[in-house]
Amino acid sequence: MKKHNYSAGPCILPQEVFEKSAQAVLDFNHSGLSLLEISHRSKDFVAVMEEARALVLELLGLEGKGYQALFLQGGASLEFLMVPYNLMKVDGKAAYLDTGTWANNAIKEAKLFGETVVVASSKEQNYNHIPTDYTIPTDASYFHCTSNNTIFGTQMKSFPKTDVPVVCDMSSDIFSRSLDFSQFDLIYAGAQKNMGAAGATLVVVKEEILGKSGRTIPSILDYEKHIKAESMYNTPAVFAVYTCLLTLQWLKNQGGIAAIEKVNEAKANLLYSEIDRNPLFIGTANPADRSFMNATFLLVNPEHQETFDKMWKAAGISGLPGHRSVGGYRASMYNALPLESVQVLVDVMKELEVVYNNQSQLAEK
Amino acid sequence: MKKHNYSAGPCILPQEVFEKSAQAVLDFNHSGLSLLEISHRSKDFVAVMEEARALVLELLGLEGKGYQALFLQGGASLEFLMVPYNLMKVDGKAAYLDTGTWANNAIKEAKLFGETVVVASSKEQNYNHIPTDYTIPTDASYFHCTSNNTIFGTQMKSFPKTDVPVVCDMSSDIFSRSLDFSQFDLIYAGAQKNMGAAGATLVVVKEEILGKSGRTIPSILDYEKHIKAESMYNTPAVFAVYTCLLTLQWLKNQGGIAAIEKVNEAKANLLYSEIDRNPLFIGTANPADRSFMNATFLLVNPEHQETFDKMWKAAGISGLPGHRSVGGYRASMYNALPLESVQVLVDVMKELEVVYNNQSQLAEK
């Protein structure tokens, strides 16, 4: 039976990415060698890295605007550290918006470097919304935000205008919607949502903001060293980078971000409409801040859980349980999840309502 | 034609690792899902991580001896930073043996943290040997060495006895030879030589040496946090870790380190015997310090290069040119390279001698 994969990440990727990357593991570019056994400095892999880096800037509309794309390692969690190391001025401060677990982790690492101003937080409300009423200190070295909160199902729909550099963790919604990406000075994202296999981290940085912190930066954490080495300062996560290239090529063939955004809107609208219509379900995030990537919702009556769980599993759905800090369900609808899979989930939700209504009618008799 | 892959890393892995990992990308454990699209916290992947960590300790003979194995990211280059962050005491010092480019890079990062004593260096002789006459300060927080030097073709055959914790970068010879691994307190290694695909970094650490530096360690760099999280502090490089498991399983099936060591000795003896016998070639490393993983050698007469290069390429050999800092040739003979491939290279070297002898005889006539 076809699987409908709602995993929050690592998550579904386009089928052609699985097929082409598996083939490359067996025989890369008809070389008679596996992708895994060739030098990262071989002509064939350098070409992969270069095309992937160029495609990132092309898809984000950042070509020729002073940005560099890097494929590093360590996930967003290492970026939580690299950002203040590279950008927070000695004796300076940084401003952070606290919208969830990952934002909070980023804040913790920044505090090791200097004054870290949390301009606003929705923690008291279990991160069910995106704060909007805050001021960014004009003397901050940078402002940091998280565009999409995987765990809590919220997403920033707009970003503050400010004169300080804007840093955004886009791990869970990069390449999913049209934005003016030039409003950001540094974007980072773990690959394992919309971009490729776990193990690569994308960093897109405007070069002019670098080299100003006054800190001595360890080589491996220094964005300028990675740029100078053309994203090959040390051996990159070769396979993960290749899956990123394949996914970016797929996205370009779909029509780029503008095209996938329409599909993502259709999927999110279909699911949220059902959550709002169906009396058995309730969404957890503030409707205005609902994520188009991760829809979080609860059963109104927890007694329906056993039946619902059986039903969606029987329909071939996987990865639906919510994160332990929110409970309930989380439907992650990344770029590669087809609309058809959302329809299957919505059908199960409707079916549950029918089952429940029938039971109620029987009980009344 | 069959390829004989002498790449220095990423490098040849067992054929079954390519086949099984490619299959997992298409359908992992008959789940109907790709290895790349399942949660790293799924039962199936947690089992991969646990088995890989346990196999590391089993193969190294370190079970039940207070060690933990971790699969992290960032390569040895990130370990150059993590080691002093975790181990160098505030106001303390560290001792380093400088045997090559990577040792040197490790020293550079350590210097950011405190006094870094280079107990000996072979840099002046272009790292052609392993220094033996040195003293490790008894008040050092740790002693750091590099067991095998990929670029210069040297390898430590013994390790100093010392009361300070011994840290060893084994990136290019781990799992290749029998050692008393309990003489080391911390071993690290990038996966991409003897262990698996690039993107995973193995760290084996004796727990009792941790938590003593007095430093505030960023979470993502803190070995204790990674141990507590069972090597899942953040999303690991899933695919790379899986290839490590497959390679470790293969090694165990070969008979473990003791069995592969015999194969590696046979390969190294075959090649070094020819380098020493054949008047057209000369080795670059001090014979007593020759690496059994990477044999570096030169043509006595550089005019033979064009002919030799054509001949080994025609024989299906790839990855033979030496690193730019040494020149000549480098034959990397990692665990998965079969003896047969070394025989093919040796045959080409013998053939070159015949060609040359014939040319000399013709010239004399």
Interface residues (C-beta under 8 A of the other chain):
Chain A: M1 K2 K3 N5 S7 A8 G9 P10 C11 I12 L13 V17 F18 E19 S21 A22 Q23 V25 L26 G32 L33 S34 L36 E37 I38 S39 H40 Q73 G74 G75 A76 S77 L78 F80 L81 N105 K108 E109 L112 G190 Q192 G196 A197 A198 G199 A200 T216 P218 S219 I220 L221 Y233 N234 T235 P236 A237 V238 F239 A240 T243 S318 G319
Chain B: M1 K2 K3 N5 S7 A8 G9 P10 C11 I12 L13 V17 F18 E19 S21 A22 Q23 V25 L26 G32 L33 S34 L36 E37 I38 S39 H40 Q73 G74 G75 A76 S77 L78 F80 L81 N105 K108 E109 L112 G190 Q192 A197 A198 G199 A200 T216 P218 S219 I220 L221 Y233 N234 T235 P236 A237 V238 F239 A240 T243 S318 G319
